[in-house]
């Protein structure tokens, strides 16, 4: 991967064995592609320690990206056998889990009290209950499904390395760069990670939405569900307070994924005052086949809420005309749903 490497020194690092610098690869626009740090970590099992040397990488937002080892120096388990390919896959899943159970554990919580081999041999129930991790201790049964078999210490050490001081330092680097111009640059990037990072920033600092709305709104119609959902979360009911913005927002469903169309309606339900033009447009979307019958029922909930706040909305000529058409719809379910709704609000 091409780019410019920038070095960040980790001051007063608590990890005195590892490199005290974080490398950042930036693209031609100065935007982060990844961060990486080279680590030397002691992994100790039953009093015996082994040095592990590896790179850990984080993406443009500081999320775990992956590890890289020397092929001549693989990770090993407590019985000194090397990791199998499936073990690396499982380890990668563990390290990507920000809410792992390992987060709240201490080193001494990882194994049960010492169990000797004769005791294990004499008790088959214990053999079934515990996964032996080394020769004189056993992995806690509650941890077995959360770690690589026979590698609980490795999983624990590396997880806390991924989410330790280096991650905090990366977060500080990124936080110092955040402004409207930076967010716009992120949104202009093709990669999903950059766009999602920008949308997360906007959701946290909603003042950026007014400056970036022309870039955020089209993302609601993205074919990438992760991006479209994040874009929806960044758009607040307060932003949709003006009739013009409501119409623009509703029109996004023309190119949105089916499940996102529902989310657009749900978002409109949170708006305090929905314009009659926006309600009429929602009904038009249904009549043109852009919304299913389930969506129509959700539109009726918007009308009911507005009727409480704005008496007479159902008597508006544009709304009344559309409801009349729907009450005579060729689809019996749609017609009955509309008639029952009209009775309920009169």
N, C-alpha and C positions, 0 to 999 in steps of 0.2 A: 504494500500500500504506500503510495507516494505522498509526500507532504513535508512539512517543516517540523523538526523536533525542538521542543522547548523544554528546558529543565527547570524544575521547581525544587528548591532545597527544603527538606523537612527539618525545621529547627527543633532542637531539644527533643528528639525522638526517643520514645521509651523503648524502641526496638533497636538496641545497640548492635545487633548482629547483622541486620539487613542494610542494604544501600540506603543512604540518607537523602536520596533524590527521587522525585517522581518525574517521569518523562511524559510529555504530552505531544501527541502528533496532531498538527493542525493542517487544514487544507489551504488552498491558495487564498481563500477569503479570511483566513485566520480563525476559522471555526474548528472546534475540537472534533477529532475523529475518535481518539481514545486516550486514556491515561494508563500508564503502566509503572509498576515498581518491582524490582528484583528483591526477593526475600531469601533469607537463610533462617529456617525455623527448626528448633529442636522439638522433635516429637518423642515423648518419653512414654514407655510402656513397661510396667513392672520394674521400674528402676533402671531400665536400659534406654538410653536416648540415641536417636539417629537424626543426623542433620538432613533436612529436606531443602533443596534449592529449586526455586521456581519463580517464574514471572506470574503476576496477577494483573489482569487488565480490567478497566472500567470504561464504559461508553461515554458519549458526549454529555450525558446527564449525571454521571457518577454511579450508574447502575453496574452491577457485576456483569462482566463480559466473557471472561474465560481465564484459563490458566495455560501456561506453557512450560513444559519440562524438557530437560535434555533427554533424548531417547535412550542414552546410556545410563541414566540415573532416574529410573521410574519410581513412583510411589510404591511402598510395600505395606503389607498388613502386619499385624502383631506377631504372626508366625513366620515373618520374613519372606512370605511369598509375594511376588509382584502383583500389582493391580491388573485385572483383566479389562478388556475394552468396555465391558458392561459396567464395571466398577467406576470407570472414569465418567461414563454417562450418568450414573447415579450420583456421583460426587458433584458433577456440574449442576444437577437439579437441586441438590442440597445447598450449594453455595449461592444459587440464584434465589433461594427462598428467604426473603427479608424477615419473615415471621417465624423462622425455624425455632423449634423447641430448644435448640442449642443456645439461643440468645440469653435465656434466663438461668442457665445452668453454670455451676462451678466445676472446676476440673475434677474435684473429688466426688461429684455427683455422677460421674460417667460409669463407674463400676460398682458392683455390690461388694460386700465384705469379702475378704479373702476366702477362697474355696479351694481346698487342696485336691489334687487329682484323685487320690484314693476315695475321698468323699464323693466326688463326682461319679467314680466308677461304681460305688456302692449304692448310688441313688439315681435310678434312671429317670425319675420325675424331674430331678434337678437338671439332668442332661437335656431334657426336652424343654425346660423352662429357660435355661440360659444359653447364650451364644458365647463360647469361650473366647476371651480376648486376651491372649497371652497365656502363660502357663499357670498363673496362680490367681487370676481374677476373672470376673465375668461381666460382660456388658449388662447394664440394667435392662430388664425385660421391657420396660416402657420405652426404651430408646431404640430397640432393634429395628423398627420400621422406619426410623428417621436417619439412620446412618448406613454407611457401607459395612457389610459384614466383616467383622474382625478388624475394623479400622476406625473405631469410635474416636480415638485420640486425634487421628489425622483429620477427620471431619470437623471435630470441635476446634482444633487449632487453626485450620484454614478458614473456617467460617468466621471466627473472631478476627482473623487477619483481614479478611475481605471487608468487614464492617467496623474495623477499628480506626486507629488514628489516621491512616492513609485516606480512607473514605471521608473522614471529617475534614482533612486538609483539602481534598478535591472539592468538597462542597463549598468551602470558603473561597477557593479560587473562582468557582463558577458564580457564586453569589456576588462577588465583587464586580462582575462584568454585566450584571443584569440592568438593562434599561430598555426603553422602547426600541431603540435602533438594534440592539442585540436580539430582542425577541423577533423583530421583523426579519433579521438575517436567518434566524433559526427556521422561521416559517417558509422562507424561500428555498430552503434545502430540499432535495428530493427524498432524503432518507426518512423513514418512519420515526426513528429515534429522535431526530432533530425536531420534527414537527410536534411530536408528543411532549417533548421537553418544553417547547414553547407554550403549548396549550396548558400544561401543568403550571407554568409560571403565571399565565394569564388568569387561571382559576384562583391562584393564590393571591395575586396582585391584580385585582379586576380593573384597576385604573388603566391598564394597558389595552383593554378591550376597545375603548373608543378610538385609539390610534391604530389598532390593527384589525378592526372589524371587517374591513374589505378583504382581508386575507383569511380570517377565521371562518366567516360565514360559509364560503364555498366548501370548506372542509367537512361541513355537516353532510354534504352529498358525496363524500369520498367513498369509493368502493371498499376501502380498508376500514373494517368495523372499529378497530382500535382507535383510529384517527377520528372517525365520525362521532364516536361516543365521547371522546375527549373534547372535541369541538363543542358538542352539546352542553357538556358540563361547564365549559368556559362562558357560555351565554347565560346571563342571569335574567330572571323575570323583570328586574329593574331596567335592564337594557332594552327590553321589549315594550317599554311603556308608551312609545309613540306609535301611532297608526301606520306610519310609513315603514318602520322597522318590523312591525308585525306582518305586514304584507310580504315584505322581502323574506322574512323567516319562513312563513307558510309556503311560499313558492319553492323553497329548498327541497320540499318533498318530491318534486318532479324527478329528481335524479338520485334520491336517497334510497338506501337499502330498505326492504319491507319493514324490518324491525325498527329502523330509525324513524320511519314515518309515524309510528305510534309514539316514539319518544318526542317528536316535534309537537304532537297533539298534547301529550302529558305536560310538556313545558308550557304550552299556551294555557293550560288549566291553572297554572301557578300565577299567571299575570292578573293583576287586580282588575284592570279595565281593558277588556278586549273590544276593539272597534267593530261596528257592524260590518264594515268592509272586510275585516279579517274573518269574521264568522261566515259571511257569505262566500268568501273564497274557500274556506274549509269545506263548506257544503258543495261547492262547485267541484272541488277535488274528488269528493266522493262520487258525485254524479258522472264524472269523467273516467271513473274506474281507477283513480289513483289511491283510493282508500277502501278498505274492506268494510263489511257490515259492522264488525267489532269496533272499527275506528269511528263509524257513524255514532255509535252509542256514546263514545268518549266526547265527540263533538257536542252531542246533546247535553252532556254534563257541563261543558263550557257555557252553553246557552242558559242552562238553569242557573248557574252561578251569576251570570250577567243579568238575568231577569230579576234576581234578588237585589242587585246593586243598581240596576238601571231599568226600572219598571217600563214595560212596553217594548222591549227589544224584539219580542216575537211579533209585535204588530208593525214593526218596520216593514215597509213595502218589499224591500229586497229579501229580507229573511222570510217573511210570510209567503212570498211567491215560491221560494225554494222548498219550504216545508210542505206547501200544498202539492207541489210536484212529487215530492217524495212520498206523500201519503197516498198517491195514486200510482206508485211505482209498480212495474210489472212483476218485480220480485215480491212475493207475499210477505216474506220476513221483514224486508225493508219497509213496506207499506204499513204493516201492523206495528212495527217498532215506532215509526213516525207518528201514527195516529195515537198510540198510547202515550207517547211523549207530549203531544199537543194537548191531550186531555189533562195530563198531570200538571201543566203549567197555566191552565186557564182557570 
